[in-house]
Amino acid sequence: MNIRVMENKDFEEVHALWMRIKGFGIRSVDDSKEGVARFLKRNPTTSVVAEEDGKIVGAILCGHDGRRGCLYHVCVDVAYRMHGIGKAMVVFAMEALKEEGISNVSLIAFSENDIGNAFWKEIGWKERGDVNYYDFILNEENITAFNR
């Protein structure tokens, strides 16, 4: 297994992986080729892919605002789960954030994502009950569609 920084050239394979994950939410603007390129330009060292058997089998979009890091779209291909790939990618991303002086990392997991929530708890993340999460939509065209 090879864990490395995600590059723009990885988009097609990463997007295809996202589309294979049941229940995965894809945003029409943010998760487009242009949207991901914009994210990687702002965060050039923190997003991650995992390669196995010559193909991308895992990915994390990871960035920060100078204070707090955030993990997005953490996924591992179903056929490659339970082999430590997800944890290895999270460690890689968190080390990259640490190198940039970030000391706090957050993520959002949909409450119906039983597999994802179990993963985060298993690797030591704590669910917060002391905050409310709010959204304000600036671009109504940025629609989230969930893979069925």
MDAnalysis code that builds the backbone (N, CA, C; Angstrom):
import MDAnalysis as mda
import numpy as np

u = mda.Universe.empty(444, n_residues=148, atom_resindex=np.repeat(np.arange(148), 3), trajectory=True)
u.add_TopologyAttr("name", ["N", "CA", "C"] * 148)
u.add_TopologyAttr("resid", np.arange(1, 149))
u.add_TopologyAttr("resname", ["MET", "ASN", "ILE", "ARG", "VAL", "MET", "GLU", "ASN", "LYS", "ASP", "PHE", "GLU", "GLU", "VAL", "HIS", "ALA", "LEU", "TRP", "MET", "ARG", "ILE", "LYS", "GLY", "PHE", "GLY", "ILE", "ARG", "SER", "VAL", "ASP", "ASP", "SER", "LYS", "GLU", "GLY", "VAL", "ALA", "ARG", "PHE", "LEU", "LYS", "ARG", "ASN", "PRO", "THR", "THR", "SER", "VAL", "VAL", "ALA", "GLU", "GLU", "ASP", "GLY", "LYS", "ILE", "VAL", "GLY", "ALA", "ILE", "LEU", "CYS", "GLY", "HIS", "ASP", "GLY", "ARG", "ARG", "GLY", "CYS", "LEU", "TYR", "HIS", "VAL", "CYS", "VAL", "ASP", "VAL", "ALA", "TYR", "ARG", "MET", "HIS", "GLY", "ILE", "GLY", "LYS", "ALA", "MET", "VAL", "VAL", "PHE", "ALA", "MET", "GLU", "ALA", "LEU", "LYS", "GLU", "GLU", "GLY", "ILE", "SER", "ASN", "VAL", "SER", "LEU", "ILE", "ALA", "PHE", "SER", "GLU", "ASN", "ASP", "ILE", "GLY", "ASN", "ALA", "PHE", "TRP", "LYS", "GLU", "ILE", "GLY", "TRP", "LYS", "GLU", "ARG", "GLY", "ASP", "VAL", "ASN", "TYR", "TYR", "ASP", "PHE", "ILE", "LEU", "ASN", "GLU", "GLU", "ASN", "ILE", "THR", "ALA", "PHE", "ASN", "ARG"])
u.atoms.positions = np.array([
    [0.844, -1.181, 0.000],
    [0.000, 0.000, 0.000],
    [0.887, 1.242, 0.000],
    [0.476, 2.228, -0.771],
    [1.195, 3.494, -0.852],
    [0.233, 4.618, -0.485],
    [0.586, 5.402, 0.530],
    [-0.189, 6.578, 0.928],
    [0.601, 7.795, 0.476],
    [-0.068, 8.695, -0.245],
    [0.630, 9.888, -0.739],
    [-0.330, 11.069, -0.817],
    [0.230, 12.236, -1.074],
    [-0.562, 13.458, -1.235],
    [-1.398, 13.357, -2.507],
    [-2.653, 13.764, -2.406],
    [-3.543, 13.791, -3.567],
    [-3.122, 14.910, -4.524],
    [-3.205, 14.624, -5.810],
    [-2.875, 15.606, -6.847],
    [-4.062, 15.772, -7.775],
    [-4.079, 16.867, -8.531],
    [-5.171, 17.107, -9.484],
    [-5.351, 15.944, -10.458],
    [-4.260, 15.308, -10.844],
    [-4.334, 14.205, -11.807],
    [-5.105, 13.002, -11.256],
    [-5.327, 12.962, -9.964],
    [-6.038, 11.852, -9.325],
    [-7.557, 12.004, -9.384],
    [-8.045, 13.140, -9.842],
    [-9.473, 13.432, -9.717],
    [-10.376, 12.341, -10.294],
    [-10.124, 11.903, -11.506],
    [-11.042, 10.933, -12.142],
    [-11.152, 9.655, -11.319],
    [-10.025, 9.138, -10.852],
    [-10.048, 7.916, -10.041],
    [-10.703, 8.139, -8.687],
    [-10.413, 9.274, -8.062],
    [-11.005, 9.580, -6.759],
    [-12.512, 9.757, -6.909],
    [-12.937, 10.489, -7.912],
    [-14.371, 10.707, -8.126],
    [-15.081, 9.381, -8.402],
    [-14.462, 8.514, -9.187],
    [-15.051, 7.195, -9.456],
    [-15.181, 6.399, -8.156],
    [-14.191, 6.499, -7.275],
    [-14.262, 5.840, -5.967],
    [-15.439, 6.393, -5.172],
    [-15.558, 7.723, -5.100],
    [-16.678, 8.331, -4.379],
    [-18.008, 7.804, -4.890],
    [-18.119, 7.669, -6.200],
    [-19.387, 7.248, -6.800],
    [-19.724, 5.789, -6.487],
    [-18.731, 4.996, -6.110],
    [-18.975, 3.590, -5.762],
    [-19.398, 3.396, -4.302],
    [-19.256, 4.433, -3.487],
    [-19.528, 4.298, -2.062],
    [-21.009, 4.589, -1.798],
    [-21.739, 3.585, -1.338],
    [-23.159, 3.730, -1.040],
    [-23.353, 4.738, 0.092],
    [-24.299, 5.652, -0.088],
    [-24.605, 6.655, 0.918],
    [-23.701, 7.876, 0.892],
    [-22.718, 7.890, 0.002],
    [-21.755, 8.992, -0.081],
    [-22.435, 10.210, -0.684],
    [-22.265, 11.373, -0.089],
    [-22.859, 12.605, -0.594],
    [-21.874, 13.371, -1.461],
    [-22.267, 13.638, -2.699],
    [-21.415, 14.360, -3.656],
    [-22.069, 15.700, -3.972],
    [-21.318, 16.773, -3.823],
    [-21.835, 18.113, -4.136],
    [-21.502, 18.475, -5.577],
    [-22.479, 19.055, -6.241],
    [-22.351, 19.334, -7.673],
    [-21.243, 20.334, -7.996],
    [-21.005, 21.306, -7.160],
    [-19.972, 22.314, -7.412],
    [-18.680, 21.962, -6.670],
    [-18.762, 21.766, -5.359],
    [-17.565, 21.529, -4.551],
    [-16.809, 20.277, -4.968],
    [-17.521, 19.250, -5.407],
    [-16.891, 17.978, -5.747],
    [-16.679, 17.788, -7.241],
    [-16.845, 18.864, -7.997],
    [-16.523, 18.825, -9.427],
    [-14.997, 18.870, -9.591],
    [-14.522, 18.631, -10.792],
    [-13.077, 18.684, -11.049],
    [-12.518, 20.053, -10.670],
    [-13.245, 21.101, -11.010],
    [-12.801, 22.464, -10.699],
    [-12.837, 22.726, -9.190],
    [-13.882, 22.226, -8.532],
    [-14.010, 22.421, -7.095],
    [-12.900, 21.735, -6.316],
    [-12.580, 20.516, -6.709],
    [-11.505, 19.780, -6.039],
    [-10.159, 20.433, -6.340],
    [-9.955, 20.896, -7.565],
    [-8.707, 21.591, -7.910],
    [-8.541, 22.849, -7.059],
    [-9.617, 23.576, -6.844],
    [-9.575, 24.778, -5.999],
    [-9.194, 24.400, -4.559],
    [-9.789, 23.305, -4.060],
    [-9.491, 22.839, -2.701],
    [-8.024, 22.428, -2.579],
    [-7.520, 21.671, -3.564],
    [-6.128, 21.211, -3.517],
    [-5.144, 22.372, -3.665],
    [-5.520, 23.395, -4.415],
    [-4.644, 24.568, -4.540],
    [-4.507, 25.267, -3.190],
    [-5.604, 25.354, -2.456],
    [-5.585, 25.998, -1.138],
    [-4.907, 25.111, -0.093],
    [-4.988, 23.799, -0.277],
    [-4.457, 22.825, 0.683],
    [-3.577, 21.814, -0.065],
    [-2.395, 22.217, -0.507],
    [-1.614, 21.365, -1.414],
    [-0.924, 20.154, -0.781],
    [-0.839, 20.096, 0.550],
    [-0.046, 19.022, 1.167],
    [-0.839, 18.107, 2.090],
    [-2.131, 18.344, 2.253],
    [-2.860, 17.654, 3.315],
    [-3.871, 16.615, 2.839],
    [-4.301, 16.658, 1.601],
    [-5.243, 15.654, 1.100],
    [-4.475, 14.404, 0.692],
    [-5.139, 13.254, 0.762],
    [-4.442, 11.968, 0.714],
    [-5.149, 10.985, -0.215],
    [-4.344, 10.146, -0.882],
    [-4.876, 8.959, -1.562],
    [-4.081, 7.742, -1.111],
    [-4.759, 6.595, -1.163],
    [-4.108, 5.309, -0.900],
    [-4.154, 4.509, -2.190],
    [-3.008, 3.961, -2.571],
    [-2.922, 3.146, -3.790],
    [-2.602, 1.699, -3.427],
    [-3.276, 0.805, -4.092],
    [-3.049, -0.628, -3.921],
    [-3.360, -1.282, -5.256],
    [-2.567, -2.252, -5.638],
    [-2.798, -2.969, -6.897],
    [-2.874, -2.018, -8.098],
    [-2.105, -0.925, -8.043],
    [-2.042, 0.014, -9.163],
    [-3.234, 0.935, -9.310],
    [-4.090, 1.006, -8.285],
    [-5.244, 1.901, -8.385],
    [-5.497, 2.590, -7.051],
    [-6.219, 3.699, -7.106],
    [-6.577, 4.438, -5.900],
    [-7.733, 3.708, -5.223],
    [-7.517, 3.325, -3.954],
    [-8.522, 2.572, -3.206],
    [-9.015, 3.334, -1.972],
    [-8.455, 4.501, -1.726],
    [-8.878, 5.319, -0.599],
    [-8.533, 6.768, -0.842],
    [-9.274, 7.662, -0.192],
    [-9.015, 9.088, -0.377],
    [-9.556, 9.883, 0.803],
    [-8.906, 10.998, 1.063],
    [-9.375, 11.985, 2.036],
    [-9.101, 13.370, 1.471],
    [-10.122, 14.216, 1.447],
    [-9.893, 15.636, 1.242],
    [-9.643, 16.211, 2.620],
    [-8.550, 16.890, 2.792],
    [-8.170, 17.428, 4.097],
    [-7.614, 18.830, 3.908],
    [-8.100, 19.735, 4.715],
    [-7.611, 21.101, 4.628],
    [-7.699, 21.792, 5.977],
    [-7.320, 23.065, 5.997],
    [-7.404, 23.847, 7.229],
    [-7.566, 25.314, 6.906],
    [-7.987, 26.051, 7.914],
    [-8.181, 27.490, 7.763],
    [-7.124, 28.287, 8.525],
    [-6.058, 27.609, 8.964],
    [-5.019, 28.256, 9.763],
    [-5.180, 27.995, 11.252],
    [-6.362, 27.560, 11.653],
    [-6.636, 27.252, 13.068],
    [-7.057, 25.807, 13.267],
    [-7.979, 25.358, 12.445],
    [-8.565, 24.028, 12.614],
    [-8.515, 23.286, 11.290],
    [-8.108, 22.025, 11.392],
    [-8.134, 21.169, 10.224],
    [-9.490, 20.495, 10.099],
    [-9.802, 20.043, 8.900],
    [-11.068, 19.353, 8.680],
    [-10.865, 18.248, 7.647],
    [-11.439, 17.093, 7.941],
    [-11.408, 15.961, 7.023],
    [-12.746, 15.875, 6.312],
    [-12.688, 15.682, 5.003],
    [-13.878, 15.540, 4.176],
    [-13.724, 14.286, 3.316],
    [-14.835, 13.675, 2.997],
    [-14.872, 12.579, 2.018],
    [-13.841, 11.484, 2.313],
    [-13.780, 11.063, 3.540],
    [-12.894, 9.964, 3.924],
    [-13.540, 8.670, 3.435],
    [-12.833, 7.925, 2.592],
    [-13.427, 6.686, 2.086],
    [-12.358, 5.682, 1.670],
    [-12.744, 4.417, 1.783],
    [-11.929, 3.300, 1.312],
    [-12.852, 2.394, 0.517],
    [-12.397, 1.961, -0.634],
    [-13.155, 1.029, -1.461],
    [-13.575, -0.171, -0.615],
    [-14.814, -0.602, -0.784],
    [-15.373, -1.691, 0.022],
    [-14.477, -2.926, -0.001],
    [-13.899, -3.244, -1.134],
    [-13.074, -4.452, -1.268],
    [-11.745, -4.351, -0.504],
    [-11.368, -3.159, -0.049],
    [-10.078, -2.956, 0.612],
    [-10.219, -2.538, 2.074],
    [-11.421, -2.570, 2.599],
    [-11.639, -2.171, 3.991],
    [-11.121, -3.235, 4.959],
    [-10.927, -2.793, 6.200],
    [-10.483, -3.654, 7.299],
    [-9.031, -4.117, 7.143],
    [-8.228, -3.304, 6.444],
    [-6.804, -3.594, 6.278],
    [-5.928, -2.449, 6.769],
    [-6.499, -1.494, 7.500],
    [-5.724, -0.388, 8.054],
    [-5.514, 0.779, 7.111],
    [-6.124, 0.739, 5.925],
    [-5.918, 1.814, 4.941],
    [-6.510, 3.124, 5.441],
    [-7.742, 3.087, 5.953],
    [-8.375, 4.306, 6.446],
    [-7.563, 4.951, 7.553],
    [-7.152, 4.165, 8.512],
    [-6.361, 4.699, 9.630],
    [-5.033, 5.261, 9.137],
    [-4.376, 4.567, 8.219],
    [-3.096, 5.054, 7.687],
    [-3.273, 6.393, 6.966],
    [-4.361, 6.537, 6.226],
    [-4.620, 7.813, 5.548],
    [-4.881, 8.922, 6.555],
    [-5.662, 8.637, 7.599],
    [-5.955, 9.644, 8.627],
    [-4.664, 10.081, 9.312],
    [-3.808, 9.135, 9.661],
    [-2.525, 9.470, 10.291],
    [-1.693, 10.356, 9.362],
    [-1.624, 10.005, 8.071],
    [-0.874, 10.795, 7.090],
    [-1.407, 12.230, 7.044],
    [-2.731, 12.370, 6.941],
    [-3.341, 13.702, 6.856],
    [-3.100, 14.497, 8.136],
    [-3.225, 13.845, 9.274],
    [-3.033, 14.549, 10.542],
    [-1.575, 14.970, 10.744],
    [-0.634, 14.148, 10.294],
    [0.777, 14.546, 10.349],
    [1.025, 15.753, 9.445],
    [0.399, 15.778, 8.273],
    [0.549, 16.927, 7.366],
    [-0.017, 18.188, 8.015],
    [-1.171, 18.065, 8.677],
    [-1.744, 19.217, 9.381],
    [-0.831, 19.675, 10.514],
    [-0.295, 18.731, 11.243],
    [0.606, 19.059, 12.360],
    [1.827, 19.823, 11.859],
    [2.377, 19.409, 10.712],
    [3.525, 20.107, 10.119],
    [3.188, 21.550, 9.762],
    [1.914, 21.827, 9.529],
    [1.485, 23.190, 9.198],
    [1.028, 23.963, 10.428],
    [1.271, 23.402, 11.619],
    [0.965, 24.100, 12.858],
    [-0.479, 23.973, 13.321],
    [-1.212, 23.044, 12.774],
    [-2.610, 22.842, 13.156],
    [-2.657, 21.835, 14.302],
    [-3.398, 22.173, 15.360],
    [-3.429, 21.291, 16.525],
    [-4.813, 20.733, 16.831],
    [-5.821, 21.066, 16.044],
    [-7.166, 20.569, 16.276],
    [-7.783, 20.193, 14.931],
    [-8.410, 19.032, 14.876],
    [-8.983, 18.532, 13.621],
    [-10.415, 18.094, 13.880],
    [-11.303, 18.401, 12.945],
    [-12.690, 17.985, 13.069],
    [-13.157, 17.321, 11.780],
    [-14.315, 16.709, 11.873],
    [-14.937, 16.112, 10.699],
    [-16.420, 16.003, 10.955],
    [-17.162, 15.779, 9.906],
    [-18.595, 15.549, 10.001],
    [-18.867, 14.165, 9.451],
    [-19.589, 13.358, 10.215],
    [-20.041, 12.049, 9.746],
    [-21.559, 12.042, 9.834],
    [-22.213, 11.702, 8.748],
    [-23.670, 11.640, 8.775],
    [-24.107, 10.652, 9.845],
    [-25.129, 10.995, 10.596],
    [-25.578, 10.145, 11.700],
    [-26.026, 8.770, 11.222],
    [-26.460, 8.648, 9.986],
    [-26.884, 7.361, 9.439],
    [-25.720, 6.522, 8.912],
    [-24.507, 7.059, 8.954],
    [-23.330, 6.364, 8.446],
    [-22.747, 5.483, 9.555],
    [-23.370, 4.343, 9.775],
    [-22.960, 3.458, 10.861],
    [-21.517, 2.989, 10.725],
    [-21.107, 2.625, 9.521],
    [-19.740, 2.135, 9.299],
    [-18.732, 3.237, 9.604],
    [-18.985, 4.435, 9.074],
    [-18.083, 5.556, 9.309],
    [-18.007, 5.944, 10.777],
    [-19.145, 6.024, 11.435],
    [-19.151, 6.396, 12.852],
    [-18.431, 5.361, 13.701],
    [-18.597, 4.087, 13.389],
    [-17.880, 3.035, 14.116],
    [-16.373, 3.163, 13.893],
    [-15.965, 3.478, 12.653],
    [-14.543, 3.665, 12.339],
    [-13.944, 4.778, 13.188],
    [-14.600, 5.934, 13.228],
    [-14.040, 7.075, 13.963],
    [-13.917, 6.759, 15.445],
    [-14.907, 6.126, 16.003],
    [-14.832, 5.758, 17.424],
    [-13.716, 4.749, 17.669],
    [-13.567, 3.804, 16.762],
    [-12.545, 2.754, 16.899],
    [-11.131, 3.335, 16.920],
    [-10.895, 4.388, 16.130],
    [-9.534, 4.939, 16.073],
    [-9.339, 6.108, 17.034],
    [-10.277, 6.303, 17.968],
    [-10.051, 7.235, 19.055],
    [-10.652, 8.617, 18.939],
    [-11.466, 8.878, 17.932],
    [-12.102, 10.182, 17.814],
    [-13.290, 10.237, 18.769],
    [-13.584, 11.416, 19.267],
    [-14.670, 11.623, 20.213],
    [-15.809, 12.387, 19.547],
    [-17.022, 11.862, 19.735],
    [-18.203, 12.564, 19.251],
    [-18.501, 13.718, 20.198],
    [-18.747, 14.890, 19.632],
    [-19.024, 16.063, 20.452],
    [-20.531, 16.221, 20.641],
    [-20.919, 16.494, 21.847],
    [-22.318, 16.756, 22.133],
    [-22.546, 18.189, 22.577],
    [-21.470, 18.988, 22.537],
    [-21.534, 20.348, 23.072],
    [-21.672, 21.429, 22.005],
    [-21.864, 21.027, 20.751],
    [-21.979, 22.020, 19.682],
    [-23.179, 21.692, 18.793],
    [-23.669, 22.702, 18.151],
    [-24.664, 22.537, 17.100],
    [-23.995, 22.856, 15.786],
    [-24.312, 22.116, 14.761],
    [-23.717, 22.327, 13.448],
    [-24.735, 23.048, 12.577],
    [-24.337, 24.167, 11.989],
    [-25.226, 24.959, 11.159],
    [-24.663, 25.114, 9.757],
    [-25.534, 25.248, 8.799],
    [-25.165, 25.549, 7.411],
    [-25.897, 26.790, 6.956],
    [-25.238, 27.584, 6.141],
    [-25.884, 28.684, 5.428],
    [-25.464, 28.536, 3.981],
    [-26.386, 28.326, 3.103],
    [-26.095, 28.040, 1.699],
    [-25.867, 29.346, 0.932],
    [-24.658, 29.511, 0.399],
    [-24.339, 30.676, -0.425],
    [-24.585, 30.409, -1.907],
    [-24.520, 29.143, -2.307],
    [-24.682, 28.785, -3.709],
    [-25.742, 27.692, -3.815],
    [-26.936, 28.072, -4.176],
    [-28.060, 27.127, -4.271],
    [-27.842, 26.073, -5.357],
    [-26.895, 26.315, -6.266],
    [-26.614, 25.349, -7.329],
    [-25.708, 24.216, -6.854],
    [-25.130, 24.362, -5.679],
    [-24.232, 23.350, -5.113],
    [-25.071, 22.313, -4.370],
    [-25.653, 21.405, -5.125],
    [-26.610, 20.423, -4.607],
    [-25.877, 19.150, -4.207],
    [-26.243, 18.605, -3.049],
    [-25.686, 17.317, -2.611],
    [-26.601, 16.195, -3.065],
    [-26.025, 15.222, -3.742],
    [-26.748, 14.013, -4.150],
    [-26.080, 12.828, -3.448],
    [-26.892, 11.911, -2.944],
    [-26.375, 10.759, -2.231],
    [-26.407, 9.533, -3.125],
    [-25.290, 8.799, -3.159],
    [-25.204, 7.557, -3.931],
    [-26.135, 6.515, -3.316],
    [-26.868, 5.845, -4.140],
    [-27.780, 4.797, -3.669],
    [-27.206, 3.433, -3.944],
])
